[in-house]
């Protein structure tokens, strides 16, 4: 079965912006299934548009900034 975006329900989503990127903490439920936490990064390009990037490693400033969002997202899990 292929992924169907219309079945993916966004239960929670908040972002924190940094100088050249933003990190988004989200909770999704696919097809009424178990809600799951997703953390993603987007980097700002030269023209100011955000583009998806692998999250990879985070610096302390990023971890401290998203921890309140992770705590907030727990009520949707």
Secondary structure, 3 states (H helix, E strand, C coil): CCCCHHHEEEEEEEEEECCCEEEEEEEEEECCCCCEEEEEEEEECCCCCEEEECCCCCCHHHHHHHHHHHHHHHHHC
